[in-house]
Amino acid sequence: MPLHIGIIGAGIVGLAHAWSAAERGHHVTVFERSPRASGASIRNFGMVWPIGQPAGDCYSTAMLSRERWLRLAHHARIWVNPCGSIHLAHRRDEWDVLREFHEVAPQHGYECEFLSPTEVLQRTPAANPEGLLGGLFSPTELCVNPPATIRAMPRWLSAEFDVRFEFQITITAVESGRVNNAAGRSWNFDRVIVCGGAEVQTLFPQLLSESGIKLCKLQMMKTNSQLLGWRIGPHLASGLTMRHYHNFDICGSLGALKRRVAEETPELDRFGIHVMASQNDAGEVILGDSHEYDAEIEPFDKSVIDELMLRELRAVIRLPDWTIAERWHGIYAKYPTAPVFSAEPLPGVFVRTGTGGAGMTMSFGLAELDWEQWQ
Ligand SMILES: Cc1cc2nc3c(=O)[nH]c(=O)nc-3n(C[C@H](O)[C@H](O)[C@H](O)COP(=O)(O)OP(=O)(O)OC[C@H]3O[C@@H](n4cnc5c(N)ncnc54)[C@H](O)[C@@H]3O)c2cc1C
C-alpha cells in the first residue's frame, strides 16, 4: 500500500531515499531548509569510489550504488562518467602496498589491474612521470558533478515520480507521524526519515551527540576548465591516499608507508592530508583534501593546508593549467563504526546520517537496502 513519506534534507542521503521510496509507489515530500541544497553533497569531489570500501557488505553496497548511478544517468540524463581510477605509486613503499593489494584483490572481489609507468601514462596524461613506479587501475569508479546532480535530481524526481520538494522550510520538531516547522505549520506522514547530514543540533540532538558521530571539515580547490578538451582520464589518487581508505587495511605493507609519512612529513598527518584529483564535465579539475575533526574545526580556511595539498599534488600529477578558480570547504558527519548511522528514535521515525567521506559512493545502495527491508 502506498505510504506518505516525509524526508528531511535534500542532500544525497535524502534524495537517495526519496528515489527508492518513489520507485516503490510511495508519496514522498522532501523538506530542505536552504533555497537549494548546499551541504556536503554539493561540496565533494563527485567520486563514486567503490574501490575504497572494505571487502564484503560495504563493497557490495557501493557496487549497488554504482549501478543506480548509471541508471540515474540513463533516465535523468545526468552526467556520469565511468572513468575508473588509478592509485599512483611514486615511492617504493606505495608500490609495495599496491602490489600486495593487487595480489589479494581478486579473492576479496575487487577487480583491478597493476600498471607499469608506461601503461599509467597511456591511460592518463596527468601522471607525473618523474619517479613514477607504477599504478593500480580500477574500472569501478564513476565521476559525477555534485552541484549539478544534486540540484537536477529534485527536478527529475518531481517530474518523474511527483515527489514534492519544500525548499526553505526548516523542520524544527519531529514526532511519530508528524513534522513541524518553527512557524507552527505541521505535515502528517506515515513514515519520516531524517537525513540532515552534519546538522546534528536541531533534531534528536541528544541521540546524535551520544552516537559517536564526528564532524569533519575538508578543504577543497578547483582549477579553471582545462583548455583544448584536455582530459585527465581516470580519477587519480596519490600514494598518500592508501593511508585513508580502508580497502588497503588488508595489506601488511601499509604500516611501513604510514610510518614513513608520519616521520618524513608529519604536517600531512597533522591536517589529515591525502591528495586526489577528478575532472568534471566542464573540464575543471577538483583537488583535495584535508581532514580536521570536531573541536579543530574553524570557520576560517587555512592557506597552509591548500599549499601542502598543492605541493603534494604537483609531486604526483601534471595539469596544463593549475590556476585555482575556486576554494571552499565542506563538513560531513562521520559515524565511525558503520557506513551510516541508523536509528529509529520514535516509531516510524528513522535517522540516517554519518556517511562520512563516502556518501556519494554509498547512499543509493544504502537507501535501497533500507527500502527492501521496509516494504
Ligand atoms: C569536501 C568533501 C569531499 C567529499 N568527497 C566525496 C567523494 O568524492 N565521494 C563520496 O562518496 N563522498 C564524498 N564526500 C562525502 C559526501 O559528500 C557526504 O557523505 C554526503 O554528501 C552526506 O550527505 P547528506 O545528505 O547526509 O548531507 P548533506 O549533503 O549535508 O545534506 C543534508 C541536508 O539536510 C538539510 N537539513 C539539515 N537539517 C534540516 C532541517 N532540520 N530541516 C530541513 N533541512 C535540513 C541541510 O540543509 C542539507 O542540505 C565528501 C564530503 C566533503 C565535505
The ligand as an SDF file (V2000), in Angstrom:
LIG
                    3D

 53 58  0  0  0  0  0  0  0  0999 V2000
   34.8150   18.1370    0.7300 C   0  0  0  0  0  0  0  0  0  0  0  0
   34.1350   16.8040    0.6730 C   0  0  0  0  0  0  0  0  0  0  0  0
   34.5420   15.8630   -0.2680 C   0  0  0  0  0  0  0  0  0  0  0  0
   33.8840   14.6360   -0.3460 C   0  0  0  0  0  0  0  0  0  0  0  0
   34.1560   13.7860   -1.3750 N   0  0  0  0  0  0  0  0  0  0  0  0
   33.3820   12.6750   -1.5530 C   0  0  0  0  0  0  0  0  0  0  0  0
   33.5330   11.8650   -2.7100 C   0  0  0  0  0  0  0  0  0  0  0  0
   34.2560   12.2160   -3.6390 O   0  0  0  0  0  0  0  0  0  0  0  0
   32.8500   10.7050   -2.7800 N   0  0  0  0  0  0  0  0  0  0  0  0
   31.9640   10.3220   -1.7990 C   0  0  0  0  0  0  0  0  0  0  0  0
   31.4090    9.2400   -1.8860 O   0  0  0  0  0  0  0  0  0  0  0  0
   31.7200   11.1420   -0.7390 N   0  0  0  0  0  0  0  0  0  0  0  0
   32.4020   12.2920   -0.6000 C   0  0  0  0  0  0  0  0  0  0  0  0
   32.1660   13.1170    0.4670 N   0  0  0  0  0  0  0  0  0  0  0  0
   31.1340   12.7380    1.4370 C   0  0  0  0  0  0  0  0  0  0  0  0
   29.7270   13.0820    0.9790 C   0  0  0  0  0  0  0  0  0  0  0  0
   29.7090   14.3440    0.3570 O   0  0  0  0  0  0  0  0  0  0  0  0
   28.8010   13.0470    2.2110 C   0  0  0  0  0  0  0  0  0  0  0  0
   28.8780   11.7940    2.8490 O   0  0  0  0  0  0  0  0  0  0  0  0
   27.3530   13.2580    1.8030 C   0  0  0  0  0  0  0  0  0  0  0  0
   27.2310   14.3690    0.9470 O   0  0  0  0  0  0  0  0  0  0  0  0
   26.4480   13.4620    3.0220 C   0  0  0  0  0  0  0  0  0  0  0  0
   25.1420   13.6250    2.5300 O   0  0  0  0  0  0  0  0  0  0  0  0
   23.9480   14.0550    3.4640 P   0  0  0  0  0  0  0  0  0  0  0  0
   22.7270   14.0270    2.6300 O   0  0  0  0  0  0  0  0  0  0  0  0
   23.9900   13.2300    4.7270 O   0  0  0  0  0  0  0  0  0  0  0  0
   24.3210   15.5200    3.9590 O   0  0  0  0  0  0  0  0  0  0  0  0
   24.1450   16.9530    3.2420 P   0  0  0  0  0  0  0  0  0  0  0  0
   24.5840   16.9440    1.8530 O   0  0  0  0  0  0  0  0  0  0  0  0
   24.7980   17.9360    4.1460 O   0  0  0  0  0  0  0  0  0  0  0  0
   22.5840   17.1900    3.2210 O   0  0  0  0  0  0  0  0  0  0  0  0
   21.8180   17.3820    4.3920 C   0  0  0  0  0  0  0  0  0  0  0  0
   20.7580   18.3970    4.0400 C   0  0  0  0  0  0  0  0  0  0  0  0
   19.8140   18.4560    5.0940 O   0  0  0  0  0  0  0  0  0  0  0  0
   19.3860   19.8020    5.2490 C   0  0  0  0  0  0  0  0  0  0  0  0
   18.8530   19.9330    6.5960 N   0  0  0  0  0  0  0  0  0  0  0  0
   19.5010   19.6530    7.7650 C   0  0  0  0  0  0  0  0  0  0  0  0
   18.6750   19.8310    8.8010 N   0  0  0  0  0  0  0  0  0  0  0  0
   17.4810   20.2150    8.3000 C   0  0  0  0  0  0  0  0  0  0  0  0
   16.2160   20.5530    8.8960 C   0  0  0  0  0  0  0  0  0  0  0  0
   16.0460   20.4970   10.2250 N   0  0  0  0  0  0  0  0  0  0  0  0
   15.2060   20.9010    8.0840 N   0  0  0  0  0  0  0  0  0  0  0  0
   15.3590   20.9520    6.7140 C   0  0  0  0  0  0  0  0  0  0  0  0
   16.5430   20.6590    6.1270 N   0  0  0  0  0  0  0  0  0  0  0  0
   17.5740   20.2790    6.8990 C   0  0  0  0  0  0  0  0  0  0  0  0
   20.6660   20.5970    5.0080 C   0  0  0  0  0  0  0  0  0  0  0  0
   20.3920   21.9310    4.6390 O   0  0  0  0  0  0  0  0  0  0  0  0
   21.3320   19.8010    3.8870 C   0  0  0  0  0  0  0  0  0  0  0  0
   21.0030   20.2990    2.5940 O   0  0  0  0  0  0  0  0  0  0  0  0
   32.8370   14.3360    0.5830 C   0  0  0  0  0  0  0  0  0  0  0  0
   32.4540   15.2670    1.5330 C   0  0  0  0  0  0  0  0  0  0  0  0
   33.0800   16.5100    1.5750 C   0  0  0  0  0  0  0  0  0  0  0  0
   32.6270   17.5140    2.5990 C   0  0  0  0  0  0  0  0  0  0  0  0
  1  2  1  0
  2  3  1  0
  2 52  2  0
  3  4  2  0
  4  5  1  0
  4 50  1  0
  5  6  2  0
  6  7  1  0
  6 13  1  0
  7  8  2  0
  7  9  1  0
  9 10  1  0
 10 11  2  0
 10 12  1  0
 12 13  2  0
 13 14  1  0
 14 15  1  0
 14 50  1  0
 15 16  1  0
 16 17  1  0
 16 18  1  0
 18 19  1  0
 18 20  1  0
 20 21  1  0
 20 22  1  0
 22 23  1  0
 23 24  1  0
 24 25  2  0
 24 26  1  0
 24 27  1  0
 27 28  1  0
 28 29  2  0
 28 30  1  0
 28 31  1  0
 31 32  1  0
 32 33  1  0
 33 34  1  0
 33 48  1  0
 34 35  1  0
 35 36  1  0
 35 46  1  0
 36 37  1  0
 36 45  1  0
 37 38  2  0
 38 39  1  0
 39 40  1  0
 39 45  2  0
 40 41  1  0
 40 42  2  0
 42 43  1  0
 43 44  2  0
 44 45  1  0
 46 47  1  0
 46 48  1  0
 48 49  1  0
 50 51  2  0
 51 52  1  0
 52 53  1  0
M  END
$$$$
